[in-house]
């Protein structure tokens, strides 16, 4: 049974939102679920750090590769059909990941799940925009959806830590039945497309035009570079810290997952208020200030590496990173699309998010190589992420120069 948008009752709209938000939560969980589980998989499959990092960056690679093109997929096949197909593929890849023993096949499942999430994550927001009327009701729905995304990373750390205590396979396979349940609910609740019953025409996609228009003034390039540096350096830090807590201090996965929460919980707590903060202070100013915090934290960690005490050597760095994300996360997203026309926002947002994932892949590869070369030390790897964080802070500082000139009437 399917329903047209005009026929959706208030109760059914909110049931639909629960499905979309739950899927967004799972997509966000997948970003972090391998961070805590990676050392266990590395030992079980006898991998090195270079192989282990692909367990994390494989998802980012798949997601980043497809994000700019999800608008074309919608036009070609329809939003409902594509969304449901992506859920099935995601569930199948999750189930397969629980039984494979080969690194290449395991990474392949991560890439496939990233490809699926590249469609479902932004498509969920688009479905909300058509299913909920403009005004307070849609604003509340978007807030719920945003909160689910912000909380997913934190949830992934906790779930991965708890499940990996039994076996890392539970950490990779647990989404399968959940996503299948969402598929069943989606079959009933997802609205039909506006062009339902019509054959979708072959269409082309223009990435260059929307990006060129949105890049006027430098907001999009600065946001893309700044977000790539922020995301890449953060995941690089977590890759280093997780290994050192579990291998150096002998911590288990559950304790490690809990130890990483101070870096992500503040963003969840402030997520619903971040838009107001951007409107009051300005995106460029928030980015310029916030981007300074993570590299300071990385430098502190580099000076005290390897950690001997969590409160003294790890926690301060996580809190610096948390401050950076609280100030920068929404501001970077806002600055990326603020000059884009309504018709261009989907493409521009996809290109921006793809750059975020590209930063994760690039930095994780470099960090893993540095760890493999030094073997028993992470000094070079921590210096590397500090340099990446400093690059992000320089990019952020450049963004406030035009604002200062305008305020002085120049």
C-alpha positions as CSV (number, residue, x, y, z in Angstrom):
1,X,0.0,0.0,0.0
2,X,1.3,3.5,-0.9
3,X,0.0,6.9,-0.2
4,X,0.2,10.2,-1.9
5,X,1.6,13.2,-0.1
6,X,-1.8,14.9,0.0
7,X,-3.4,12.0,1.8
8,X,-0.9,11.7,4.6
9,X,-2.5,12.3,8.0
10,X,-0.6,14.0,10.8
11,X,-0.2,10.7,12.6
12,X,1.1,9.0,9.5
13,X,3.5,11.9,8.9
14,X,5.1,11.4,12.3
15,X,5.3,7.7,11.8
16,X,7.1,8.4,8.5
17,X,9.4,10.7,10.4
18,X,10.3,8.0,12.9
19,X,11.3,5.7,10.0
20,X,13.4,8.4,8.3
21,X,15.0,9.5,11.6
22,X,15.8,5.9,12.6
23,X,17.4,5.3,9.2
24,X,19.4,8.5,9.5
25,X,20.6,7.4,13.0
26,X,21.8,4.1,11.5
27,X,23.6,5.8,8.7
28,X,25.4,8.0,11.2
29,X,26.1,5.0,13.4
30,X,28.0,3.4,10.5
31,X,30.4,6.4,10.4
32,X,31.7,5.5,13.8
33,X,30.8,1.9,14.4
34,X,34.2,0.6,13.1
35,X,36.4,2.9,15.1
36,X,36.2,1.0,18.3
37,X,35.9,-2.4,16.6
38,X,38.9,-1.9,14.3
39,X,41.6,-3.1,16.7
40,X,39.7,-6.4,17.4
41,X,39.2,-7.0,13.7
42,X,42.9,-6.1,13.1
43,X,44.0,-8.8,15.5
44,X,41.5,-11.4,14.4
45,X,42.2,-11.0,10.7
46,X,45.9,-10.3,11.3
47,X,45.9,-6.9,9.6
48,X,48.2,-4.0,9.8
49,X,47.1,-0.4,10.4
50,X,46.8,0.3,6.7
51,X,44.4,-2.5,6.2
52,X,42.5,-1.7,9.4
53,X,41.8,1.9,8.4
54,X,39.9,0.8,5.3
55,X,37.3,-0.6,7.7
56,X,36.5,3.0,8.6
57,X,37.4,4.9,5.4
58,X,35.7,2.3,3.1
59,X,32.3,3.6,4.2
60,X,33.4,7.2,3.7
61,X,34.7,6.3,0.2
62,X,31.4,4.8,-0.9
63,X,29.4,7.7,0.6
64,X,31.6,10.4,-0.9
65,X,31.6,8.8,-4.3
66,X,27.8,8.8,-4.7
67,X,26.7,11.9,-2.8
68,X,27.0,14.4,-5.7
69,X,24.9,12.2,-7.9
70,X,21.9,11.2,-5.7
71,X,19.8,14.0,-7.3
72,X,20.3,12.3,-10.7
73,X,19.2,9.0,-9.2
74,X,16.0,10.5,-7.9
75,X,15.2,12.0,-11.3
76,X,16.0,8.7,-13.0
77,X,14.3,6.2,-10.8
78,X,12.1,8.1,-8.3
79,X,12.7,8.9,-4.7
80,X,10.6,6.2,-3.1
81,X,11.9,3.4,-5.3
82,X,15.5,4.4,-4.9
83,X,15.2,4.9,-1.1
84,X,13.7,1.4,-0.6
85,X,16.3,-0.2,-2.9
86,X,19.1,1.5,-0.9
87,X,17.6,0.1,2.4
88,X,17.7,-3.5,1.0
89,X,21.2,-3.1,-0.3
90,X,22.3,-1.7,3.1
91,X,20.7,-4.7,4.9
92,X,22.3,-7.2,2.6
93,X,25.8,-5.7,3.0
94,X,25.4,-5.7,6.8
95,X,24.4,-9.3,6.8
96,X,27.3,-10.3,4.5
97,X,29.8,-8.4,6.7
98,X,29.1,-10.7,9.6
99,X,30.2,-13.9,7.8
100,X,33.2,-12.8,5.6
101,X,36.8,-13.5,6.8
102,X,38.6,-11.6,4.0
103,X,39.6,-8.0,4.4
104,X,38.8,-7.1,0.8
105,X,35.2,-8.5,1.0
106,X,34.7,-6.8,4.4
107,X,35.9,-3.5,3.0
108,X,33.6,-4.0,0.0
109,X,30.6,-4.3,2.3
110,X,31.6,-1.1,3.9
111,X,31.8,0.7,0.5
112,X,28.4,-0.7,-0.5
113,X,26.9,0.5,2.8
114,X,28.4,3.9,2.2
115,X,26.9,4.0,-1.3
116,X,23.5,3.2,0.2
117,X,23.8,5.8,2.9
118,X,24.8,8.4,0.3
119,X,21.3,8.3,-1.0
120,X,19.2,7.6,2.1
121,X,20.7,10.3,4.3
122,X,19.9,13.3,2.0
123,X,16.8,11.7,0.6
124,X,15.3,11.5,4.0
125,X,15.5,15.2,4.4
126,X,14.0,15.7,0.9
127,X,11.1,13.5,1.8
128,X,10.4,15.5,4.9
129,X,10.3,18.7,2.9
130,X,7.5,17.2,0.7
131,X,5.6,15.3,3.4
132,X,5.4,18.1,6.0
133,X,3.8,21.5,5.4
134,X,5.9,24.6,5.6
135,X,6.0,26.1,9.0
136,X,6.4,24.9,12.6
137,X,5.5,21.3,11.8
138,X,8.3,21.0,9.2
139,X,10.8,22.8,11.4
140,X,10.1,20.3,14.2
141,X,10.5,17.4,11.8
142,X,13.8,18.7,10.5
143,X,15.0,19.2,14.1
144,X,14.2,15.6,14.9
145,X,16.0,14.4,11.8
146,X,19.0,16.5,12.5
147,X,19.2,15.3,16.1
148,X,19.1,11.7,14.9
149,X,22.1,12.4,12.6
150,X,24.0,14.2,15.3
151,X,23.4,11.4,17.8
152,X,24.3,8.6,15.5
153,X,28.0,9.1,15.7
154,X,27.9,8.9,19.5
155,X,25.5,5.9,19.4
156,X,27.9,4.1,17.1
157,X,30.8,4.4,19.5
158,X,28.7,3.0,22.4
159,X,27.1,0.2,20.3
160,X,30.4,-0.8,18.8
161,X,32.1,-0.9,22.2
162,X,29.4,-3.0,23.8
163,X,28.9,-5.5,20.9
164,X,32.6,-5.9,20.3
165,X,33.0,-7.2,23.8
166,X,31.3,-10.3,22.6
167,X,32.5,-10.3,19.0
168,X,33.3,-7.6,16.4
169,X,31.0,-9.5,14.0
170,X,28.0,-8.3,16.1
171,X,29.1,-4.7,15.5
172,X,29.0,-5.1,11.7
173,X,25.9,-7.3,11.4
174,X,23.4,-5.7,13.9
175,X,22.0,-3.1,11.4
176,X,20.7,-5.8,9.1
177,X,17.4,-6.7,10.9
178,X,16.8,-3.1,11.9
179,X,17.1,-1.8,8.3
180,X,14.8,-4.7,7.1
181,X,12.2,-3.5,9.6
182,X,12.6,0.0,8.3
183,X,12.1,-1.3,4.8
184,X,8.8,-2.9,5.7
185,X,7.6,0.2,7.4
186,X,8.8,2.3,4.5
187,X,6.8,0.2,2.0
188,X,3.7,1.4,3.8
189,X,4.6,4.9,4.8
190,X,6.9,6.4,2.1
191,X,4.8,8.7,-0.1
192,X,4.6,8.2,-3.8
193,X,6.6,10.5,-6.0
194,X,4.9,13.4,-7.7
195,X,5.5,11.7,-11.0
196,X,4.0,8.4,-9.8
197,X,2.8,6.3,-12.6
198,X,4.9,8.0,-15.2
199,X,8.1,6.6,-16.8
200,X,11.1,8.5,-15.6
201,X,13.0,10.2,-18.4
202,X,16.7,9.9,-18.9
203,X,18.3,13.0,-17.5
204,X,21.8,14.5,-17.3
205,X,23.4,16.0,-14.2
206,X,25.2,19.3,-14.1
207,X,27.7,19.5,-11.2
208,X,29.9,22.3,-12.5
209,X,27.2,25.0,-12.9
210,X,25.7,24.9,-9.4
211,X,29.1,24.5,-7.8
212,X,30.5,27.5,-9.8
213,X,27.6,29.7,-8.8
214,X,27.7,28.7,-5.1
215,X,31.5,29.1,-5.0
216,X,31.2,32.9,-5.7
217,X,32.7,34.7,-2.7
218,X,34.7,31.6,-1.6
219,X,32.2,30.3,0.9
220,X,31.8,26.8,-0.6
221,X,35.6,26.2,-1.2
222,X,36.4,27.3,2.3
223,X,33.7,25.2,3.8
224,X,34.7,22.1,1.8
225,X,38.4,22.4,2.8
226,X,37.7,23.3,6.4
227,X,35.2,20.5,6.8
228,X,37.5,18.0,5.1
229,X,40.3,19.0,7.5
230,X,38.0,18.9,10.6
231,X,36.5,15.5,9.8
232,X,39.7,13.9,8.5
233,X,41.8,15.0,11.5
234,X,39.2,14.0,14.0
235,X,38.8,10.5,12.6
236,X,42.6,10.2,12.4
237,X,42.8,11.1,16.1
238,X,40.1,8.5,17.0
239,X,42.0,5.8,14.9
240,X,45.2,6.6,16.9
241,X,43.6,6.9,20.3
242,X,41.5,3.7,20.0
243,X,44.6,1.7,19.1
244,X,46.6,3.2,22.0
245,X,43.8,2.7,24.6
246,X,43.2,-0.9,23.6
247,X,46.8,-2.0,22.8
248,X,48.8,0.3,25.0
249,X,46.6,0.6,28.1
250,X,44.9,-2.7,27.7
251,X,41.3,-1.3,27.7
252,X,38.4,-3.3,26.3
253,X,36.1,-2.1,23.5
254,X,33.3,-1.0,25.8
255,X,35.5,1.1,28.0
256,X,37.2,2.6,24.9
257,X,33.8,3.5,23.4
258,X,32.8,5.3,26.5
259,X,36.1,7.1,26.7
260,X,35.6,8.7,23.3
261,X,32.2,10.1,24.1
262,X,33.4,13.5,25.4
263,X,34.3,14.5,21.9
264,X,30.9,13.8,20.4
265,X,28.3,14.3,23.1
266,X,28.5,18.2,23.2
267,X,27.6,18.3,19.6
268,X,24.5,16.2,20.2
269,X,23.5,18.4,23.2
270,X,23.8,21.6,21.2
271,X,22.5,20.4,17.8
272,X,19.1,21.9,18.1
273,X,20.5,25.3,19.1
274,X,23.3,25.5,16.6
275,X,21.3,27.2,13.8
276,X,20.3,30.0,16.2
277,X,24.0,30.5,17.1
278,X,25.0,30.7,13.4
279,X,22.3,33.4,12.8
280,X,23.4,35.5,15.8
281,X,27.2,35.3,15.4
282,X,27.7,34.5,11.7
283,X,29.1,31.3,10.1
284,X,32.5,32.7,9.2
285,X,33.2,34.0,12.7
286,X,32.2,30.7,14.3
287,X,34.3,28.7,11.9
288,X,37.4,31.0,12.5
289,X,37.2,30.6,16.3
290,X,36.1,27.0,16.3
291,X,38.7,25.7,13.9
292,X,41.5,26.8,16.3
293,X,40.4,24.4,19.0
294,X,41.1,20.9,17.4
295,X,44.7,21.5,16.4
296,X,45.5,22.8,19.9
297,X,44.1,19.5,21.2
298,X,46.1,17.5,18.7
299,X,49.3,19.3,19.7
300,X,48.6,18.6,23.4
301,X,48.2,14.9,22.5
302,X,51.3,14.9,20.4
303,X,53.4,16.3,23.3
304,X,52.1,13.6,25.7
305,X,52.0,10.6,23.3
306,X,51.8,7.7,24.1
307,X,49.1,8.4,26.8
308,X,49.8,7.1,30.3
309,X,46.6,8.6,31.8
310,X,43.2,9.1,30.3
311,X,42.3,12.2,32.3
312,X,45.6,13.9,31.8
313,X,46.6,12.8,28.3
314,X,43.4,12.0,26.3
315,X,40.4,13.8,27.8
316,X,41.8,17.4,27.2
317,X,42.3,16.7,23.5
318,X,38.8,15.2,23.2
319,X,37.3,18.3,24.8
320,X,39.2,20.7,22.5
321,X,37.8,18.7,19.5
322,X,34.3,18.8,21.0
323,X,34.6,22.6,21.2
324,X,35.6,22.8,17.5
325,X,32.7,20.7,16.4
326,X,30.1,22.6,18.4
327,X,31.2,25.9,16.9
328,X,32.0,24.7,13.3
329,X,29.8,21.9,12.3
330,X,26.5,23.7,11.5
331,X,28.4,26.9,10.5
332,X,30.4,25.0,7.8
333,X,27.2,23.4,6.4
334,X,25.5,26.8,6.4
335,X,28.4,28.6,4.7
336,X,28.7,25.9,2.1
337,X,25.2,26.4,0.7
338,X,24.3,30.0,1.6
339,X,25.0,31.4,-1.9
340,X,23.4,28.5,-3.7
341,X,20.0,29.0,-5.4
342,X,17.2,26.7,-4.2
343,X,17.4,24.6,-7.4
344,X,21.2,24.1,-6.8
345,X,21.2,23.3,-3.1
346,X,21.0,19.5,-3.5
347,X,24.0,19.4,-5.9
348,X,26.0,21.8,-3.8
349,X,25.2,20.1,-0.6
350,X,26.2,16.7,-2.1
351,X,29.5,18.1,-3.4
352,X,30.2,19.6,0.0
353,X,29.4,16.4,1.9
354,X,31.6,14.5,-0.6
355,X,34.5,16.7,0.3
356,X,33.9,15.9,4.0
357,X,34.2,12.2,3.2
358,X,37.2,12.7,1.0
359,X,39.0,14.3,3.9
360,X,38.3,11.3,6.0
361,X,39.7,8.9,3.5
362,X,42.8,10.9,2.7
363,X,43.8,11.6,6.3
364,X,43.1,8.0,7.5
365,X,45.3,6.6,4.7
366,X,48.1,8.9,5.7
367,X,47.7,8.3,9.4
368,X,47.7,4.5,8.9
369,X,50.9,4.7,6.8
370,X,52.6,6.8,9.5
371,X,51.6,4.2,12.1
372,X,52.8,1.3,10.0
373,X,56.2,3.0,9.5
374,X,56.8,3.9,13.1
375,X,55.3,0.6,14.4
376,X,55.4,1.2,18.1
377,X,55.0,5.0,18.1
378,X,52.2,7.4,16.9
379,X,54.3,10.6,17.1
380,X,54.4,11.2,13.3
381,X,50.7,10.4,13.0
382,X,49.8,12.9,15.7
383,X,52.0,15.5,14.1
384,X,50.2,14.8,10.8
385,X,46.7,15.4,12.2
386,X,47.9,18.5,14.0
387,X,49.1,19.9,10.6
388,X,45.8,19.0,9.0
389,X,44.0,20.8,11.8
390,X,46.2,23.8,11.5
391,X,45.4,23.9,7.8
392,X,41.7,23.9,8.6
393,X,42.2,26.8,11.1
394,X,44.0,28.9,8.4
395,X,41.2,28.3,6.0
396,X,38.7,29.4,8.6
397,X,40.7,32.5,9.4
398,X,40.7,33.6,5.8
399,X,36.9,33.6,5.9
400,X,36.6,36.4,8.3
401,X,38.7,38.9,6.4
402,X,35.9,40.0,3.9
403,X,33.5,40.4,6.9
404,X,36.0,42.7,8.7
405,X,36.5,44.8,5.6
406,X,32.7,45.2,5.0
407,X,32.2,46.2,8.6
408,X,34.8,48.9,8.2
409,X,33.1,50.2,5.1
410,X,36.1,49.3,2.9
